[in-house]
Amino acid sequence: MESIDLTLEEFEEFRDVQIRPRADWPAAFSCNYRKEVWPFVSYGLTYEEQRLHLKGEIQLLDEIVERVLAERPSGGRF
């Protein structure tokens, strides 16, 4: 997986939408093959009713989802 440089403002925007903080990552998201993206809520499967969909809300996040899906077409956590 490639790395992407973020400005401080972009990084803070990613942190601001987090629902459940993780000790090992300052921001974590999941996506699926439909390019839907949501912040980390729980380990394992995140049920639909727990997802805060962010597709179209943060342009850089949508770009990252495109890159993730190019590597892992089914999506997953990143």
ABEGO torsion letter per residue (X at the ends): XBBBBBBAAAAAAAAAABABBBAABABBBBBBAAGBBBBBABBEBBBAAABBBABGABAAAAAAAAAAAAABAAEEBX
